[in-house]
Amino acid sequence: MHHVVLERWSRGASALHRRDPRAKLGALVVFLVVAATAHRALPALAAALLALLSAAVISAGIPLAGALGRAALVLPFTAVFGGACWLAGDPARGLALVLKSYLSALAVLLVVSTTSLPALLRGLETAGAPRYLLMVAQFLYRYLFVISEEAQHMSKAAASRGATFRGLAARARFRGAAGALAVLFARSYGRAEDIHRAMLARGFPGHFRTLDTLHFGRGDAVFLALASFAPVVARAAVERFARWPA
């Protein structure tokens, strides 16, 4: 199974890719705080922050249209709550929810698509994140591909035997899908047990060892300062301009 697009993007060689993951995570936290706590002149601030993120995406060599489209995956979820706020008589809050969620998703996408998963998890671990949660995240990310590939094999095997949902009633379709899901779960559970025994046989110490070590250099410090300063300055400038009389 081919890697997902984000995994391919994270293997780039831009200046942003070479930055220490802790520097990118620190800048991400600042950006999220700036976006989440903004209230005054939010549409203008959202446009300014979107311009900053777009410039970073382009500088990293990531297709801008692809990044903007993938960040929009959060909109169907937040649009529901935004619409509820709109119907409740508070359209400003609904709009703020949609804008902030999209900007946050795009910022997270930028960090993930410029940092390999092992380096990102290593940066989170050195920053103090719980090791157990990081290990679960790494296992989940790795074996989602395995489960997806297993589901594709089952689908191809069923199609080669002439299985089809066409012409079946809704109840029969549901029963067929439930049966396939049960088989997939059984196979995944059996494979997980095999993997667990194999890891124990090889002396797994309870955490993943990495070959590369992280180095937070002067360039990373400069990047962290500039990347943290830019959204703060953008917010201050937009809010000050909004206070000026028309």
Secondary structure, DSSP 8 states (H G I E B T S, - for coil): ----HHHHHTT--SHHHHS-HHHHHHHHHHHHHHHHT--TTHHHHHHHHHHHHHHHHHHTT--HHHHHHHHGGGHHHHHHHHHHHHHTT-HHHHHHHHHHHHHHHHHHHHHHHTS-HHHHHHHHHHTT--HHHHHHHHHHHHHHHHHHHHHHHHHHHHHHTT---TT--HHHHHHHHHHHHHHHHHHHHHHHHHHHHHHHHTT--SS---SS-----HHHHHHHHHHHHHHHHHHHHHHHHHHS--
